[in-house]
Structure formats: structure tokens, C-alpha cells
């Protein structure tokens, strides 16, 4: 069974071959993939390594966790699968998924149907601010 390892605290730019050579020094069969930003393509400072053997995974963690690589101390630990993390605490009786409660939105804007006297309608506040900005820029140009 394949073991997935989290490899963190990577420098922003590093030589992928150097890191693979570091993994190869522990044992053969370690495949690494760095996580990159979708928009810029720059490294995000972490990645994942897949190891085919449990003993090799333990050896990688033991030998390389905390080891310096390109000026940073590597952080290597077992990665949790996303589906495992989501389902751990949400099981109801009999192992069936429990119903999920709707979460409150932290940045939720509450609107009222009645508008206070002299106040702008809050549903149009964003558009009103844009229009005011356009008017100010036109006045400044004249």
C-alpha cells in the first residue's frame, strides 16, 4: 500500500533533482511532487512524496524530518487523505454520514427591505461607491 508523506518548509525555489537525490539516499521508490500556485506557477513551500513501503516511509520521516535543505529545516510527516479527514467526526449512528449543519458565513452582509430615511439602499452600496469614484475622477479631470 502506498504511503503519502507531507513535505513542508521547502524554500520558494529549489532544485527538484537535489530533493529527489536526498530521498534516494534513504531508499529507492520515493516519488515527490511539489505544490505550485495555480496563477503564478511559483512553489508554495510544500509538496507530497509517495512511498510504496511502510518501512521506507518511516525511514524517510526518521532520517529527513528536521534536516536542513537549501537553508530550511524540512518538515516531513504522514499525510492524511482528504476524504478520511472529512468523514472522521461526521458519522452518525450505524456508520452512516450524519447530516451536516449549514455553516454561518462570517462575511455575510445582512440586508433589510426597509431603507432608513436618508440612507442609501444597502443592496446597492457597492455600485454606489463605484459610481461615486467615477464621478470624482471625472470632476478631477475637468
PyMOL commands that set and color helices and strands:
alter all, ss='L'
color gray80, all
select helices_A, chain A and resi 16-26+54-64+82-87+93-95+122-141
alter helices_A, ss='H'
color red, helices_A
select strands_A, chain A and resi 3-8+30-36+43-51+68-69+72-73+75-78
alter strands_A, ss='S'
color yellow, strands_A
deselect
rebuild
show_as cartoon
